[in-house]
């Protein structure tokens, strides 16, 4: 199911057949450095990750993480989405790109339409979290219209995080 289309991207729900992409992005340098190792290294791991972490959100809340693919050739660019994250009150906007697709404006282009998507679910406040050292993500959140609120720790997470918010 297509969630949004932009000039260069199709943003759609993920499917089991996207398992290889899940391996690629979850093991990309940016993901490992800024999000962490999810221990997804095989097609079986990726299918379990999709079945247990991604696909159930679509039925539970109606939204979740989506795959961004290039209109021109169908190549997979990255992920973006709305997440009801454990330990965070409210809905979090998340995004990640494959290394070779960074610095081309795809993160902004793929995430921007999710603001209207969130409104369609009656969400009135979006949140964004990132490591203090993740300057590109911090700049993207600010470019999208989010405001820095504070540094904090998620329960059971040792990393200090930056919290951003945007009223819808």
C-alpha positions in Angstrom: 0.0 0.0 0.0 1.4 3.4 -1.1 1.3 6.0 1.8 2.8 8.9 -0.1 4.3 9.9 -3.4 6.8 12.7 -3.9 8.6 14.0 -7.0 11.2 11.3 -6.7 9.9 8.7 -4.2 7.2 6.2 -3.5 6.7 5.7 0.3 4.9 2.4 0.9 4.2 -0.2 3.5 6.9 -2.8 3.8 6.3 -6.5 2.8 8.0 -9.8 3.6 9.7 -9.7 0.2 11.6 -6.6 1.4 13.7 -8.8 3.7 17.0 -8.3 1.9 16.6 -4.6 2.1 16.0 -4.9 5.8 19.3 -6.7 6.2 21.0 -4.1 4.1 19.7 -1.1 6.0 19.9 -2.5 9.5 23.5 -3.4 8.9 24.5 -0.1 7.2 27.1 2.0 8.9 24.7 4.8 9.7 22.1 2.5 11.3 24.7 0.7 13.4 26.3 3.9 14.5 23.2 5.9 15.2 20.5 3.3 16.0 22.3 0.1 17.0 22.7 -3.5 16.1 19.4 -5.3 15.8 21.1 -8.6 15.2 19.4 -9.1 11.8 21.9 -10.8 9.5 20.0 -13.5 7.5 16.9 -13.6 5.4 15.2 -15.6 8.3 16.2 -12.9 10.8 14.9 -10.2 8.5 11.6 -12.0 7.9 11.2 -12.4 11.7 12.0 -8.7 12.2 9.3 -7.7 9.6 6.7 -10.2 11.1 7.4 -9.2 14.7 8.4 -5.5 14.6 7.2 -3.8 11.4 4.1 -5.5 9.9 2.0 -5.8 13.1 2.0 -2.0 13.5 0.0 -1.5 10.4 -2.9 -3.5 11.9 -2.5 -2.2 15.4 -2.3 1.5 14.8 -2.7 1.8 11.0 0.8 3.3 10.6 4.4 2.2 11.1 7.7 2.2 9.3 7.6 2.5 5.5 10.0 1.8 2.7 11.0 4.7 0.4 11.8 3.6 -3.2 13.0 5.7 -6.2 10.3 6.3 -8.8 12.9 6.4 -11.6 14.2 2.8 -11.2 12.5 1.2 -8.1 15.7 1.1 -6.1 15.2 1.1 -2.4 16.4 4.3 -0.7 15.6 3.9 3.0 12.9 3.8 5.6 10.7 6.5 7.2 7.7 6.2 9.3 5.6 6.8 12.4 6.4 4.7 15.5 4.6 4.2 18.8 7.9 3.5 20.5 8.1 1.8 23.9 9.1 4.2 26.6 8.2 7.3 24.6 4.9 9.0 25.2 3.5 9.9 21.8 4.3 9.1 18.2 7.9 9.2 17.0 8.9 10.0 13.4 11.8 7.8 12.3 14.0 7.7 9.2 17.1 6.0 7.9 18.8 5.8 4.5 21.2 3.5 2.8 24.6 5.0 2.9 24.8 5.5 -0.9 21.5 7.4 -0.8 22.5 10.0 1.8 23.0 13.7 1.1 20.6 13.7 -1.8 17.5 15.2 0.0 15.7 11.8 0.2 15.3 11.8 3.9 13.5 15.2 3.9 11.5 14.3 0.8 10.3 10.9 2.2 9.6 12.1 5.7 7.8 15.4 5.0 4.6 13.8 3.7 4.4 11.8 7.0 3.4 15.0 8.8 0.1 15.0 6.9 -0.1 11.3 7.2 0.1 11.7 11.0 -2.6 14.3 11.0 -4.9 11.9 9.2 -4.7 9.6 12.3 -5.6 12.5 14.6 -2.0 12.8 15.9 -1.6 16.3 17.4 2.1 16.1 18.5 4.9 14.3 16.7 8.2 13.5 18.4 11.6 12.8 17.0 14.6 11.3 18.9 18.2 11.0 18.0 21.6 10.8 19.5 23.2 14.2 20.3 26.1 13.3 18.0 23.8 12.6 15.0 24.0 16.1 13.5 22.4 15.1 10.2 19.3 13.8 11.9 19.1 16.8 14.2 19.3 19.1 11.2 16.7 17.1 9.4 14.3 17.3 12.3 14.8 21.0 12.5 14.3 21.4 8.8 11.0 19.5 9.0 9.8 22.0 11.7 10.6 20.1 14.9 11.9 22.0 18.0 14.5 20.7 20.4 12.9 20.0 23.8 15.5 18.3 26.0 18.1 15.6 26.4 16.7 12.4 28.1 17.1 8.7 28.5 14.5 6.1 27.3 13.8 3.4 29.8 16.3 0.5 29.5 18.4 2.4 27.0 21.9 3.6 28.1 22.2 6.2 25.4 21.5 9.9 26.0 19.0 11.1 23.4 17.7 14.4 22.1 13.9 14.9 22.1 12.3 17.0 19.4 8.6 17.8 19.1 6.2 19.3 16.5 2.6 20.3 17.2 0.4 19.4 14.3 
